[in-house]
Amino acid sequence: MAKHQYNANQVNFLKAMQSVFLQKRRLEVADLYEGALAKFGKNAVDRFFSNDEVDDLLAFTELLAA
């Protein structure tokens, strides 16, 4: 997060995403649209991040899960 200038909504989403990752130890695209992350509204991840950013975030979680 330090490399990017995220707004408050993005930071809150990333914190929730981190929590889900810590519980599941892995994230898939579907996880970004359901469960705890759904509280941000329908398709919040699409509003908050570009497709490339989502791909980067998921790739990063894959590195952490390995």
All heavy atoms as TSV, in Angstrom:
chain	resi	resn	atom	element	x	y	z
A	1	MET	N	N	0.817	-1.196	0.000
A	1	MET	CA	C	0.000	0.000	0.000
A	1	MET	C	C	0.859	1.258	0.000
A	1	MET	O	O	0.403	2.289	-0.463
A	1	MET	CB	C	-0.948	0.007	1.206
A	1	MET	CG	C	-2.076	-0.970	1.078
A	1	MET	SD	S	-3.461	-0.857	2.240
A	1	MET	CE	C	-2.795	-0.265	3.719
A	2	ALA	N	N	2.071	1.156	0.501
A	2	ALA	CA	C	2.927	2.336	0.579
A	2	ALA	C	C	3.327	2.845	-0.806
A	2	ALA	O	O	3.603	4.022	-0.972
A	2	ALA	CB	C	4.165	2.022	1.395
A	3	LYS	N	N	3.342	1.982	-1.810
A	3	LYS	CA	C	3.735	2.374	-3.162
A	3	LYS	C	C	2.618	3.094	-3.910
A	3	LYS	O	O	2.850	3.695	-4.937
A	3	LYS	CB	C	4.153	1.146	-3.966
A	3	LYS	CG	C	5.426	0.517	-3.499
A	3	LYS	CD	C	5.780	-0.651	-4.390
A	3	LYS	CE	C	7.053	-1.321	-3.926
A	3	LYS	NZ	N	7.418	-2.423	-4.815
A	4	HIS	N	N	1.401	3.020	-3.414
A	4	HIS	CA	C	0.248	3.585	-4.100
A	4	HIS	C	C	-0.433	4.637	-3.224
A	4	HIS	O	O	-0.334	4.604	-2.013
A	4	HIS	CB	C	-0.774	2.488	-4.422
A	4	HIS	CG	C	-0.206	1.395	-5.261
A	4	HIS	ND1	N	-0.048	1.495	-6.616
A	4	HIS	CD2	C	0.262	0.167	-4.929
A	4	HIS	CE1	C	0.480	0.392	-7.087
A	4	HIS	NE2	N	0.685	-0.430	-6.081
A	5	GLN	N	N	-1.115	5.524	-3.863
A	5	GLN	CA	C	-1.889	6.520	-3.128
A	5	GLN	C	C	-3.362	6.129	-3.200
A	5	GLN	O	O	-4.125	6.658	-4.015
A	5	GLN	CB	C	-1.660	7.911	-3.707
A	5	GLN	CG	C	-0.262	8.400	-3.472
A	5	GLN	CD	C	-0.088	9.840	-3.912
A	5	GLN	OE1	O	-1.021	10.503	-4.335
A	5	GLN	NE2	N	1.123	10.332	-3.811
A	6	TYR	N	N	-3.731	5.174	-2.374
A	6	TYR	CA	C	-5.103	4.692	-2.356
A	6	TYR	C	C	-5.995	5.651	-1.581
A	6	TYR	O	O	-5.563	6.270	-0.607
A	6	TYR	CB	C	-5.176	3.313	-1.697
A	6	TYR	CG	C	-4.521	2.216	-2.507
A	6	TYR	CD1	C	-3.525	1.423	-1.944
A	6	TYR	CD2	C	-4.912	1.945	-3.809
A	6	TYR	CE1	C	-2.941	0.402	-2.671
A	6	TYR	CE2	C	-4.326	0.929	-4.535
A	6	TYR	CZ	C	-3.343	0.159	-3.964
A	6	TYR	OH	O	-2.769	-0.850	-4.687
A	7	ASN	N	N	-7.261	5.730	-2.001
A	7	ASN	CA	C	-8.213	6.534	-1.245
A	7	ASN	C	C	-8.751	5.715	-0.068
A	7	ASN	O	O	-8.418	4.535	0.083
A	7	ASN	CB	C	-9.333	7.060	-2.158
A	7	ASN	CG	C	-10.208	5.971	-2.731
A	7	ASN	OD1	O	-10.547	4.992	-2.055
A	7	ASN	ND2	N	-10.612	6.135	-3.982
A	8	ALA	N	N	-9.560	6.325	0.748
A	8	ALA	CA	C	-10.054	5.673	1.967
A	8	ALA	C	C	-10.848	4.399	1.654
A	8	ALA	O	O	-10.698	3.393	2.352
A	8	ALA	CB	C	-10.914	6.638	2.773
A	9	ASN	N	N	-11.683	4.430	0.615
A	9	ASN	CA	C	-12.450	3.239	0.252
A	9	ASN	C	C	-11.538	2.096	-0.155
A	9	ASN	O	O	-11.764	0.943	0.229
A	9	ASN	CB	C	-13.430	3.547	-0.893
A	9	ASN	CG	C	-14.576	4.409	-0.454
A	9	ASN	OD1	O	-15.020	4.348	0.680
A	9	ASN	ND2	N	-15.058	5.241	-1.360
A	10	GLN	N	N	-10.521	2.400	-0.918
A	10	GLN	CA	C	-9.586	1.372	-1.351
A	10	GLN	C	C	-8.823	0.780	-0.162
A	10	GLN	O	O	-8.649	-0.426	-0.066
A	10	GLN	CB	C	-8.599	1.937	-2.370
A	10	GLN	CG	C	-9.223	2.257	-3.706
A	10	GLN	CD	C	-8.278	3.008	-4.607
A	10	GLN	OE1	O	-7.705	4.032	-4.208
A	10	GLN	NE2	N	-8.092	2.501	-5.815
A	11	VAL	N	N	-8.383	1.638	0.736
A	11	VAL	CA	C	-7.649	1.169	1.918
A	11	VAL	C	C	-8.544	0.272	2.770
A	11	VAL	O	O	-8.107	-0.803	3.218
A	11	VAL	CB	C	-7.108	2.358	2.737
A	11	VAL	CG1	C	-6.576	1.905	4.089
A	11	VAL	CG2	C	-6.029	3.100	1.949
A	12	ASN	N	N	-9.781	0.668	2.973
A	12	ASN	CA	C	-10.696	-0.159	3.768
A	12	ASN	C	C	-10.954	-1.493	3.088
A	12	ASN	O	O	-11.005	-2.536	3.755
A	12	ASN	CB	C	-12.010	0.584	4.010
A	12	ASN	CG	C	-11.847	1.705	5.000
A	12	ASN	OD1	O	-10.974	1.672	5.869
A	12	ASN	ND2	N	-12.667	2.728	4.878
A	13	PHE	N	N	-11.104	-1.491	1.782
A	13	PHE	CA	C	-11.303	-2.738	1.047
A	13	PHE	C	C	-10.074	-3.631	1.181
A	13	PHE	O	O	-10.188	-4.832	1.416
A	13	PHE	CB	C	-11.598	-2.450	-0.434
A	13	PHE	CG	C	-12.017	-3.660	-1.201
A	13	PHE	CD1	C	-13.355	-4.011	-1.293
A	13	PHE	CD2	C	-11.084	-4.464	-1.844
A	13	PHE	CE1	C	-13.752	-5.140	-2.000
A	13	PHE	CE2	C	-11.466	-5.590	-2.546
A	13	PHE	CZ	C	-12.807	-5.928	-2.624
A	14	LEU	N	N	-8.879	-3.051	1.042
A	14	LEU	CA	C	-7.648	-3.835	1.164
A	14	LEU	C	C	-7.487	-4.420	2.562
A	14	LEU	O	O	-7.017	-5.562	2.714
A	14	LEU	CB	C	-6.433	-2.977	0.801
A	14	LEU	CG	C	-6.303	-2.624	-0.675
A	14	LEU	CD1	C	-5.197	-1.598	-0.874
A	14	LEU	CD2	C	-6.041	-3.871	-1.508
A	15	LYS	N	N	-7.876	-3.680	3.578
A	15	LYS	CA	C	-7.808	-4.203	4.946
A	15	LYS	C	C	-8.761	-5.382	5.113
A	15	LYS	O	O	-8.417	-6.392	5.740
A	15	LYS	CB	C	-8.119	-3.110	5.967
A	15	LYS	CG	C	-6.999	-2.104	6.108
A	15	LYS	CD	C	-7.356	-1.032	7.116
A	15	LYS	CE	C	-6.232	-0.023	7.242
A	15	LYS	NZ	N	-6.531	1.025	8.237
A	16	ALA	N	N	-9.957	-5.265	4.555
A	16	ALA	CA	C	-10.914	-6.374	4.617
A	16	ALA	C	C	-10.402	-7.553	3.806
A	16	ALA	O	O	-10.536	-8.718	4.217
A	16	ALA	CB	C	-12.282	-5.918	4.112
A	17	MET	N	N	-9.802	-7.267	2.678
A	17	MET	CA	C	-9.220	-8.321	1.835
A	17	MET	C	C	-8.104	-9.048	2.594
A	17	MET	O	O	-8.000	-10.279	2.534
A	17	MET	CB	C	-8.678	-7.680	0.559
A	17	MET	CG	C	-8.235	-8.621	-0.497
A	17	MET	SD	S	-7.773	-7.656	-1.965
A	17	MET	CE	C	-6.558	-8.742	-2.650
A	18	GLN	N	N	-7.301	-8.305	3.311
A	18	GLN	CA	C	-6.238	-8.896	4.118
A	18	GLN	C	C	-6.833	-9.830	5.172
A	18	GLN	O	O	-6.323	-10.935	5.393
A	18	GLN	CB	C	-5.424	-7.798	4.798
A	18	GLN	CG	C	-4.350	-8.317	5.723
A	18	GLN	CD	C	-3.645	-7.197	6.469
A	18	GLN	OE1	O	-4.186	-6.101	6.636
A	18	GLN	NE2	N	-2.446	-7.464	6.909
A	19	SER	N	N	-7.893	-9.418	5.803
A	19	SER	CA	C	-8.544	-10.239	6.813
A	19	SER	C	C	-9.062	-11.542	6.219
A	19	SER	O	O	-8.879	-12.618	6.803
A	19	SER	CB	C	-9.685	-9.449	7.460
A	19	SER	OG	O	-10.344	-10.231	8.406
A	20	VAL	N	N	-9.687	-11.444	5.052
A	20	VAL	CA	C	-10.192	-12.652	4.378
A	20	VAL	C	C	-9.025	-13.563	4.010
A	20	VAL	O	O	-9.076	-14.778	4.211
A	20	VAL	CB	C	-11.017	-12.286	3.123
A	20	VAL	CG1	C	-11.366	-13.521	2.311
A	20	VAL	CG2	C	-12.278	-11.536	3.521
A	21	PHE	N	N	-7.953	-12.985	3.498
A	21	PHE	CA	C	-6.779	-13.775	3.141
A	21	PHE	C	C	-6.206	-14.500	4.352
A	21	PHE	O	O	-5.861	-15.676	4.276
A	21	PHE	CB	C	-5.701	-12.887	2.514
A	21	PHE	CG	C	-4.419	-13.617	2.259
A	21	PHE	CD1	C	-4.300	-14.472	1.178
A	21	PHE	CD2	C	-3.334	-13.461	3.100
A	21	PHE	CE1	C	-3.124	-15.166	0.952
A	21	PHE	CE2	C	-2.154	-14.140	2.890
A	21	PHE	CZ	C	-2.037	-15.002	1.803
A	22	LEU	N	N	-6.118	-13.818	5.472
A	22	LEU	CA	C	-5.566	-14.442	6.673
A	22	LEU	C	C	-6.440	-15.591	7.167
A	22	LEU	O	O	-5.920	-16.566	7.708
A	22	LEU	CB	C	-5.376	-13.397	7.773
A	22	LEU	CG	C	-4.274	-12.374	7.511
A	22	LEU	CD1	C	-4.288	-11.285	8.578
A	22	LEU	CD2	C	-2.911	-13.043	7.426
A	23	GLN	N	N	-7.732	-15.490	6.966
A	23	GLN	CA	C	-8.638	-16.572	7.364
A	23	GLN	C	C	-8.558	-17.757	6.411
A	23	GLN	O	O	-8.525	-18.904	6.837
A	23	GLN	CB	C	-10.077	-16.076	7.420
A	23	GLN	CG	C	-10.362	-15.133	8.537
A	23	GLN	CD	C	-11.769	-14.542	8.448
A	23	GLN	OE1	O	-12.516	-14.818	7.535
A	23	GLN	NE2	N	-12.114	-13.711	9.418
A	24	LYS	N	N	-8.519	-17.469	5.118
A	24	LYS	CA	C	-8.574	-18.529	4.109
A	24	LYS	C	C	-7.199	-19.008	3.645
A	24	LYS	O	O	-7.084	-20.081	3.078
A	24	LYS	CB	C	-9.369	-18.055	2.892
A	24	LYS	CG	C	-10.827	-17.750	3.192
A	24	LYS	CD	C	-11.545	-17.292	1.964
A	24	LYS	CE	C	-11.813	-18.509	1.094
A	24	LYS	NZ	N	-12.714	-18.273	-0.007
A	25	ARG	N	N	-6.190	-18.176	3.826
A	25	ARG	CA	C	-4.822	-18.437	3.372
A	25	ARG	C	C	-4.685	-18.486	1.857
A	25	ARG	O	O	-3.691	-18.949	1.324
A	25	ARG	CB	C	-4.262	-19.724	3.977
A	25	ARG	CG	C	-4.174	-19.714	5.461
A	25	ARG	CD	C	-3.057	-18.820	5.855
A	25	ARG	NE	N	-2.850	-18.904	7.294
A	25	ARG	CZ	C	-2.303	-17.939	7.983
A	25	ARG	NH1	N	-1.917	-16.860	7.380
A	25	ARG	NH2	N	-2.139	-18.055	9.264
A	26	ARG	N	N	-5.694	-18.009	1.162
A	26	ARG	CA	C	-5.678	-17.972	-0.303
A	26	ARG	C	C	-6.860	-17.114	-0.750
A	26	ARG	O	O	-7.891	-17.101	-0.112
A	26	ARG	CB	C	-5.779	-19.387	-0.857
A	26	ARG	CG	C	-5.893	-19.462	-2.345
A	26	ARG	CD	C	-5.575	-20.848	-2.883
A	26	ARG	NE	N	-4.298	-20.733	-3.582
A	26	ARG	CZ	C	-3.155	-21.274	-3.205
A	26	ARG	NH1	N	-3.097	-22.013	-2.139
A	26	ARG	NH2	N	-2.047	-21.105	-3.889
A	27	LEU	N	N	-6.711	-16.409	-1.847
A	27	LEU	CA	C	-7.806	-15.627	-2.395
A	27	LEU	C	C	-7.989	-15.962	-3.864
A	27	LEU	O	O	-7.014	-16.138	-4.589
A	27	LEU	CB	C	-7.535	-14.126	-2.284
A	27	LEU	CG	C	-7.717	-13.477	-0.936
A	27	LEU	CD1	C	-7.368	-12.002	-1.025
A	27	LEU	CD2	C	-9.135	-13.629	-0.440
A	28	GLU	N	N	-9.238	-16.030	-4.261
A	28	GLU	CA	C	-9.584	-16.211	-5.660
A	28	GLU	C	C	-10.448	-15.021	-6.071
A	28	GLU	O	O	-10.977	-14.297	-5.223
A	28	GLU	CB	C	-10.351	-17.512	-5.852
A	28	GLU	CG	C	-9.536	-18.731	-5.491
A	28	GLU	CD	C	-10.305	-20.025	-5.638
A	28	GLU	OE1	O	-11.375	-20.028	-6.279
A	28	GLU	OE2	O	-9.836	-21.041	-5.115
A	29	VAL	N	N	-10.613	-14.834	-7.353
A	29	VAL	CA	C	-11.392	-13.708	-7.856
A	29	VAL	C	C	-12.776	-13.673	-7.215
A	29	VAL	O	O	-13.256	-12.611	-6.797
A	29	VAL	CB	C	-11.504	-13.757	-9.397
A	29	VAL	CG1	C	-12.441	-12.689	-9.912
A	29	VAL	CG2	C	-10.139	-13.610	-10.028
A	30	ALA	N	N	-13.417	-14.810	-7.095
A	30	ALA	CA	C	-14.774	-14.862	-6.523
A	30	ALA	C	C	-14.814	-14.320	-5.103
A	30	ALA	O	O	-15.820	-13.721	-4.694
A	30	ALA	CB	C	-15.301	-16.288	-6.563
A	31	ASP	N	N	-13.732	-14.492	-4.349
A	31	ASP	CA	C	-13.684	-14.002	-2.968
A	31	ASP	C	C	-13.822	-12.483	-2.899
A	31	ASP	O	O	-14.257	-11.944	-1.882
A	31	ASP	CB	C	-12.376	-14.413	-2.292
A	31	ASP	CG	C	-12.241	-15.907	-2.143
A	31	ASP	OD1	O	-13.249	-16.563	-1.830
A	31	ASP	OD2	O	-11.121	-16.425	-2.341
A	32	LEU	N	N	-13.460	-11.798	-3.969
A	32	LEU	CA	C	-13.507	-10.336	-3.987
A	32	LEU	C	C	-14.923	-9.801	-4.155
A	32	LEU	O	O	-15.151	-8.597	-4.019
A	32	LEU	CB	C	-12.618	-9.808	-5.116
A	32	LEU	CG	C	-11.154	-10.239	-5.058
A	32	LEU	CD1	C	-10.410	-9.701	-6.276
A	32	LEU	CD2	C	-10.482	-9.815	-3.767
A	33	TYR	N	N	-15.870	-10.684	-4.442
A	33	TYR	CA	C	-17.254	-10.278	-4.703
A	33	TYR	C	C	-18.253	-10.821	-3.681
A	33	TYR	O	O	-19.437	-10.549	-3.789
A	33	TYR	CB	C	-17.676	-10.748	-6.103
A	33	TYR	CG	C	-16.883	-10.102	-7.200
A	33	TYR	CD1	C	-15.715	-10.690	-7.679
A	33	TYR	CD2	C	-17.285	-8.897	-7.752
A	33	TYR	CE1	C	-14.978	-10.096	-8.691
A	33	TYR	CE2	C	-16.555	-8.290	-8.766
A	33	TYR	CZ	C	-15.391	-8.902	-9.219
A	33	TYR	OH	O	-14.668	-8.303	-10.204
A	34	GLU	N	N	-17.770	-11.578	-2.723
A	34	GLU	CA	C	-18.703	-12.213	-1.782
A	34	GLU	C	C	-18.181	-12.134	-0.359
A	34	GLU	O	O	-17.101	-11.608	-0.104
A	34	GLU	CB	C	-18.947	-13.670	-2.191
A	34	GLU	CG	C	-17.686	-14.493	-2.308
A	34	GLU	CD	C	-17.899	-15.830	-2.998
A	34	GLU	OE1	O	-18.745	-15.922	-3.892
A	34	GLU	OE2	O	-17.198	-16.774	-2.623
A	35	GLY	N	N	-18.948	-12.662	0.550
A	35	GLY	CA	C	-18.557	-12.704	1.956
A	35	GLY	C	C	-18.331	-11.315	2.528
A	35	GLY	O	O	-19.077	-10.376	2.259
A	36	ALA	N	N	-17.267	-11.182	3.294
A	36	ALA	CA	C	-16.962	-9.920	3.982
A	36	ALA	C	C	-16.717	-8.772	3.008
A	36	ALA	O	O	-16.973	-7.612	3.335
A	36	ALA	CB	C	-15.745	-10.107	4.881
A	37	LEU	N	N	-16.256	-9.078	1.814
A	37	LEU	CA	C	-15.961	-8.019	0.856
A	37	LEU	C	C	-17.212	-7.509	0.144
A	37	LEU	O	O	-17.199	-6.423	-0.438
A	37	LEU	CB	C	-14.917	-8.497	-0.149
A	37	LEU	CG	C	-13.568	-8.880	0.498
A	37	LEU	CD1	C	-12.615	-9.429	-0.541
A	37	LEU	CD2	C	-12.961	-7.704	1.220
A	38	ALA	N	N	-18.291	-8.249	0.221
A	38	ALA	CA	C	-19.557	-7.824	-0.384
A	38	ALA	C	C	-20.171	-6.644	0.367
A	38	ALA	O	O	-20.998	-5.927	-0.187
A	38	ALA	CB	C	-20.539	-8.988	-0.435
A	39	LYS	N	N	-19.749	-6.420	1.600
A	39	LYS	CA	C	-20.304	-5.307	2.385
A	39	LYS	C	C	-19.962	-3.946	1.789
A	39	LYS	O	O	-20.581	-2.949	2.125
A	39	LYS	CB	C	-19.832	-5.381	3.833
A	39	LYS	CG	C	-18.387	-4.984	4.032
A	39	LYS	CD	C	-17.978	-5.032	5.480
A	39	LYS	CE	C	-16.539	-4.571	5.628
A	39	LYS	NZ	N	-16.098	-4.597	6.985
A	40	PHE	N	N	-19.011	-3.914	0.872
A	40	PHE	CA	C	-18.629	-2.660	0.224
A	40	PHE	C	C	-19.538	-2.319	-0.948
A	40	PHE	O	O	-19.370	-1.284	-1.573
A	40	PHE	CB	C	-17.170	-2.731	-0.241
A	40	PHE	CG	C	-16.193	-2.774	0.895
A	40	PHE	CD1	C	-15.741	-3.977	1.406
A	40	PHE	CD2	C	-15.747	-1.602	1.480
A	40	PHE	CE1	C	-14.850	-4.019	2.460
A	40	PHE	CE2	C	-14.863	-1.627	2.546
A	40	PHE	CZ	C	-14.416	-2.844	3.039
A	41	GLY	N	N	-20.476	-3.187	-1.231
A	41	GLY	CA	C	-21.422	-2.963	-2.316
A	41	GLY	C	C	-21.142	-3.885	-3.488
A	41	GLY	O	O	-20.081	-4.492	-3.596
A	42	LYS	N	N	-22.131	-3.972	-4.350
A	42	LYS	CA	C	-22.028	-4.859	-5.506
A	42	LYS	C	C	-20.858	-4.437	-6.398
A	42	LYS	O	O	-20.743	-3.268	-6.770
A	42	LYS	CB	C	-23.334	-4.837	-6.293
A	42	LYS	CG	C	-23.365	-5.799	-7.433
A	42	LYS	CD	C	-24.709	-5.837	-8.099
A	42	LYS	CE	C	-24.653	-6.842	-9.226
A	42	LYS	NZ	N	-25.942	-7.205	-9.721
A	43	ASN	N	N	-20.006	-5.402	-6.698
A	43	ASN	CA	C	-18.853	-5.183	-7.586
A	43	ASN	C	C	-17.927	-4.057	-7.116
A	43	ASN	O	O	-17.356	-3.329	-7.931
A	43	ASN	CB	C	-19.314	-4.926	-9.016
A	43	ASN	CG	C	-20.107	-6.075	-9.580
A	43	ASN	OD1	O	-19.876	-7.235	-9.249
A	43	ASN	ND2	N	-21.070	-5.771	-10.421
A	44	ALA	N	N	-17.769	-3.935	-5.814
A	44	ALA	CA	C	-16.932	-2.863	-5.259
A	44	ALA	C	C	-15.504	-2.929	-5.783
A	44	ALA	O	O	-14.898	-1.904	-6.083
A	44	ALA	CB	C	-16.939	-2.923	-3.731
A	45	VAL	N	N	-14.987	-4.132	-5.899
A	45	VAL	CA	C	-13.607	-4.268	-6.367
A	45	VAL	C	C	-13.449	-3.652	-7.759
A	45	VAL	O	O	-12.410	-3.053	-8.066
A	45	VAL	CB	C	-13.130	-5.747	-6.325
A	45	VAL	CG1	C	-13.826	-6.591	-7.372
A	45	VAL	CG2	C	-11.624	-5.830	-6.489
A	46	ASP	N	N	-14.464	-3.745	-8.594
A	46	ASP	CA	C	-14.409	-3.164	-9.935
A	46	ASP	C	C	-14.460	-1.640	-9.896
A	46	ASP	O	O	-13.905	-0.980	-10.772
A	46	ASP	CB	C	-15.564	-3.693	-10.795
A	46	ASP	CG	C	-15.481	-5.191	-11.010
A	46	ASP	OD1	O	-14.352	-5.724	-11.070
A	46	ASP	OD2	O	-16.542	-5.819	-11.125
A	47	ARG	N	N	-15.129	-1.092	-8.894
A	47	ARG	CA	C	-15.186	0.362	-8.741
A	47	ARG	C	C	-13.900	0.928	-8.153
A	47	ARG	O	O	-13.482	2.034	-8.479
A	47	ARG	CB	C	-16.363	0.764	-7.839
A	47	ARG	CG	C	-17.717	0.564	-8.456
A	47	ARG	CD	C	-18.824	1.251	-7.652
A	47	ARG	NE	N	-18.679	1.173	-6.202
A	47	ARG	CZ	C	-19.161	0.185	-5.451
A	47	ARG	NH1	N	-19.804	-0.823	-5.997
A	47	ARG	NH2	N	-18.997	0.207	-4.138
A	48	PHE	N	N	-13.282	0.166	-7.277
A	48	PHE	CA	C	-12.115	0.659	-6.545
A	48	PHE	C	C	-10.784	0.426	-7.253
A	48	PHE	O	O	-9.823	1.159	-7.011
A	48	PHE	CB	C	-12.039	0.017	-5.160
A	48	PHE	CG	C	-13.199	0.329	-4.258
A	48	PHE	CD1	C	-13.564	-0.559	-3.266
A	48	PHE	CD2	C	-13.933	1.494	-4.376
A	48	PHE	CE1	C	-14.626	-0.289	-2.409
A	48	PHE	CE2	C	-14.996	1.777	-3.535
A	48	PHE	CZ	C	-15.335	0.886	-2.550
A	49	PHE	N	N	-10.705	-0.614	-8.097
A	49	PHE	CA	C	-9.428	-1.008	-8.693
A	49	PHE	C	C	-9.591	-1.350	-10.168
A	49	PHE	O	O	-10.630	-1.865	-10.579
A	49	PHE	CB	C	-8.847	-2.228	-7.964
A	49	PHE	CG	C	-8.651	-2.019	-6.503
A	49	PHE	CD1	C	-9.575	-2.485	-5.591
A	49	PHE	CD2	C	-7.548	-1.339	-6.022
A	49	PHE	CE1	C	-9.414	-2.290	-4.224
A	49	PHE	CE2	C	-7.375	-1.129	-4.661
A	49	PHE	CZ	C	-8.313	-1.605	-3.761
A	50	SER	N	N	-8.541	-1.111	-10.931
A	50	SER	CA	C	-8.530	-1.518	-12.338
A	50	SER	C	C	-8.312	-3.028	-12.421
A	50	SER	O	O	-7.894	-3.661	-11.431
A	50	SER	CB	C	-7.413	-0.791	-13.088
A	50	SER	OG	O	-6.150	-1.292	-12.668
A	51	ASN	N	N	-8.548	-3.595	-13.581
A	51	ASN	CA	C	-8.314	-5.039	-13.771
A	51	ASN	C	C	-6.851	-5.388	-13.506
A	51	ASN	O	O	-6.559	-6.426	-12.907
A	51	ASN	CB	C	-8.712	-5.477	-15.182
A	51	ASN	CG	C	-10.204	-5.492	-15.375
A	51	ASN	OD1	O	-10.968	-5.603	-14.425
A	51	ASN	ND2	N	-10.630	-5.368	-16.615
A	52	ASP	N	N	-5.935	-4.535	-13.951
A	52	ASP	CA	C	-4.510	-4.788	-13.721
A	52	ASP	C	C	-4.176	-4.757	-12.232
A	52	ASP	O	O	-3.378	-5.572	-11.753
A	52	ASP	CB	C	-3.647	-3.766	-14.464
A	52	ASP	CG	C	-3.651	-3.981	-15.966
A	52	ASP	OD1	O	-3.980	-5.101	-16.426
A	52	ASP	OD2	O	-3.329	-3.024	-16.693
A	53	GLU	N	N	-4.771	-3.841	-11.510
A	53	GLU	CA	C	-4.531	-3.771	-10.063
A	53	GLU	C	C	-5.063	-5.017	-9.365
A	53	GLU	O	O	-4.404	-5.553	-8.462
A	53	GLU	CB	C	-5.168	-2.514	-9.470
A	53	GLU	CG	C	-4.473	-1.232	-9.872
A	53	GLU	CD	C	-5.214	0.004	-9.414
A	53	GLU	OE1	O	-6.455	0.058	-9.525
A	53	GLU	OE2	O	-4.531	0.945	-8.957
A	54	VAL	N	N	-6.234	-5.484	-9.767
A	54	VAL	CA	C	-6.794	-6.705	-9.183
A	54	VAL	C	C	-5.878	-7.884	-9.471
A	54	VAL	O	O	-5.573	-8.685	-8.580
A	54	VAL	CB	C	-8.231	-6.975	-9.702
A	54	VAL	CG1	C	-8.721	-8.344	-9.257
A	54	VAL	CG2	C	-9.173	-5.881	-9.227
A	55	ASP	N	N	-5.393	-7.980	-10.700
A	55	ASP	CA	C	-4.467	-9.058	-11.051
A	55	ASP	C	C	-3.208	-8.986	-10.199
A	55	ASP	O	O	-2.717	-10.016	-9.713
A	55	ASP	CB	C	-4.092	-8.992	-12.536
A	55	ASP	CG	C	-5.245	-9.335	-13.456
A	55	ASP	OD1	O	-6.251	-9.947	-12.996
A	55	ASP	OD2	O	-5.146	-8.996	-14.658
A	56	ASP	N	N	-2.686	-7.785	-10.004
A	56	ASP	CA	C	-1.488	-7.613	-9.168
A	56	ASP	C	C	-1.752	-8.006	-7.718
A	56	ASP	O	O	-0.915	-8.661	-7.081
A	56	ASP	CB	C	-0.995	-6.171	-9.220
A	56	ASP	CG	C	-0.379	-5.791	-10.556
A	56	ASP	OD1	O	-0.072	-6.688	-11.364
A	56	ASP	OD2	O	-0.219	-4.574	-10.792
A	57	LEU	N	N	-2.904	-7.611	-7.197
A	57	LEU	CA	C	-3.242	-7.961	-5.815
A	57	LEU	C	C	-3.369	-9.466	-5.640
A	57	LEU	O	O	-2.853	-10.033	-4.663
A	57	LEU	CB	C	-4.548	-7.275	-5.399
A	57	LEU	CG	C	-4.480	-5.765	-5.217
A	57	LEU	CD1	C	-5.878	-5.179	-5.096
A	57	LEU	CD2	C	-3.635	-5.406	-4.007
A	58	LEU	N	N	-4.025	-10.121	-6.572
A	58	LEU	CA	C	-4.180	-11.577	-6.478
A	58	LEU	C	C	-2.841	-12.290	-6.665
A	58	LEU	O	O	-2.567	-13.282	-5.980
A	58	LEU	CB	C	-5.212	-12.078	-7.483
A	58	LEU	CG	C	-6.652	-11.673	-7.177
A	58	LEU	CD1	C	-7.581	-12.095	-8.307
A	58	LEU	CD2	C	-7.120	-12.267	-5.854
A	59	ALA	N	N	-2.004	-11.780	-7.549
A	59	ALA	CA	C	-0.669	-12.365	-7.727
A	59	ALA	C	C	0.144	-12.219	-6.444
A	59	ALA	O	O	0.866	-13.145	-6.043
A	59	ALA	CB	C	0.047	-11.693	-8.899
A	60	PHE	N	N	0.015	-11.083	-5.787
A	60	PHE	CA	C	0.719	-10.865	-4.526
A	60	PHE	C	C	0.245	-11.843	-3.454
A	60	PHE	O	O	1.057	-12.399	-2.719
A	60	PHE	CB	C	0.523	-9.415	-4.068
A	60	PHE	CG	C	1.226	-9.087	-2.788
A	60	PHE	CD1	C	2.603	-9.101	-2.711
A	60	PHE	CD2	C	0.511	-8.770	-1.647
A	60	PHE	CE1	C	3.269	-8.804	-1.529
A	60	PHE	CE2	C	1.154	-8.476	-0.456
A	60	PHE	CZ	C	2.534	-8.485	-0.406
A	61	THR	N	N	-1.061	-12.067	-3.378
A	61	THR	CA	C	-1.559	-13.023	-2.384
A	61	THR	C	C	-1.097	-14.438	-2.698
A	61	THR	O	O	-0.860	-15.226	-1.777
A	61	THR	CB	C	-3.097	-12.991	-2.263
A	61	THR	OG1	O	-3.697	-13.384	-3.495
A	61	THR	CG2	C	-3.598	-11.615	-1.846
A	62	GLU	N	N	-0.928	-14.752	-3.984
A	62	GLU	CA	C	-0.403	-16.072	-4.366
A	62	GLU	C	C	1.032	-16.241	-3.859
A	62	GLU	O	O	1.410	-17.321	-3.385
A	62	GLU	CB	C	-0.446	-16.270	-5.873
A	62	GLU	CG	C	-1.835	-16.586	-6.400
A	62	GLU	CD	C	-2.365	-17.908	-5.894
A	62	GLU	OE1	O	-1.613	-18.907	-5.861
A	62	GLU	OE2	O	-3.543	-17.948	-5.510
A	63	LEU	N	N	1.824	-15.189	-3.972
A	63	LEU	CA	C	3.203	-15.236	-3.459
A	63	LEU	C	C	3.205	-15.458	-1.951
A	63	LEU	O	O	4.030	-16.218	-1.432
A	63	LEU	CB	C	3.942	-13.934	-3.782
A	63	LEU	CG	C	4.353	-13.716	-5.220
A	63	LEU	CD1	C	4.924	-12.310	-5.400
A	63	LEU	CD2	C	5.379	-14.757	-5.638
A	64	LEU	N	N	2.304	-14.778	-1.254
A	64	LEU	CA	C	2.239	-14.923	0.191
A	64	LEU	C	C	1.770	-16.315	0.607
A	64	LEU	O	O	2.184	-16.830	1.637
A	64	LEU	CB	C	1.303	-13.866	0.792
A	64	LEU	CG	C	1.746	-12.415	0.665
A	64	LEU	CD1	C	0.658	-11.487	1.171
A	64	LEU	CD2	C	3.041	-12.185	1.415
A	65	ALA	N	N	0.900	-16.908	-0.201
A	65	ALA	CA	C	0.336	-18.211	0.135
A	65	ALA	C	C	1.337	-19.343	-0.098
A	65	ALA	O	O	1.207	-20.412	0.493
A	65	ALA	CB	C	-0.925	-18.465	-0.691
A	66	ALA	N	N	2.324	-19.091	-0.934
A	66	ALA	CA	C	3.292	-20.146	-1.287
A	66	ALA	C	C	4.251	-20.448	-0.167
A	66	ALA	O	O	4.473	-19.786	0.737
A	66	ALA	CB	C	4.058	-19.734	-2.534
